[in-house]
Amino acid sequence: MSDLRTAVREATARLAAAGVASPEADAVALAAHVLGSDPGQVRRAMVLGAVEPEGYAALVAERADRVPLQHLTGVAHFRRLTLAVGPGVFVPRPETEVTAGLAIGAASELGPDAVVVDLCTGSGAIALAVKDELPRARVLAVEVSDLAHGWAVANRDRLGLDVELRLGDATTAFEDLVGDVDVVVSNPPYIPVGAVPVDPEVRDHDPSVALYGGSADGLAIPLAVAARAAALLRVGGVLVMEHADSQGSALPRALRATGGWADVVDHLDLAGRPRTTVAVRAAAL
């Protein structure tokens, strides 16, 4: 067994050769997971000549096989939260933090007691972030996958955040809230059918139900979810919807064409790519 500095250096090289996008950060994160510490402590331990922890090499091998880092550590960081994730649930992405932020901003402008609904909640990331940052808001969410719903419930209960989670179809959910919602936020499946993701972490490990948008342009499911949002929102309520970077013009155009939305504006993610459309529920439908 080698020293920790050498083990991390060799792990970084192995992950880089395997095509992992952030090999050094992942090598350190895996060491932190095994040691029950954080990356800063790992880097200090490397300087002090600590020994490679048992089990580290096996985790590095799995990561080199492109098992998602979050599946190996069991957690994903999202805004101020640490979420439990694993097989059966979509791993929340950094770009979705922008979507959550736009929903939080919209809800805060509409008042501290805003009603916020998250359609297609997955791990519960967006809904839980909204409740965490707007504690007076009433937050509800729905997820169609029983596996993902289970992860969301576990996250809610562990974090102690009062979010109502339902199991069901986002396109028909919340019949009891029609016309009463202030903000609907959604990160729906939006990958065009046939456009198989390149990254093995996504292609082989994220559930298909969370990926594919149901049509060649990937917009069939997002537009069906948007139609449900239009029914749920009060006039003047706000829709916040994430989309693929290739849909930054198509989704706003499709929403405008329905006649049910005003002030349709698309927003860039932190990498400068089209990512999230925000629209206001108009009087006409």
Secondary structure, 3 states (H helix, E strand, C coil): CCEHHHHHHHHHHHHHHCCCCCHHHHHHHHHHHHHCCCHHHHHHHHHCCCECCCCHHHHHHHHHCCCCHHHHHCEEEECCEEEECCCCCCCCCHHHHHHHHHHHHHHHHCCCCCEEEEECCCCCHHHHHHHHHCCCCEEEEEECCHHHHHHHHHHHHHHCCCEEEEECCCCCCCHHHCCCEEEEEECCCCECCCCCCCCHHHHCCCCHHHCECCCCCCCHHHHHHHHHHHHHEEEEEEEEEECCHHHCCHHHHHHHHHCCEEEEEEEECCCCCEEEEEEEECCCC
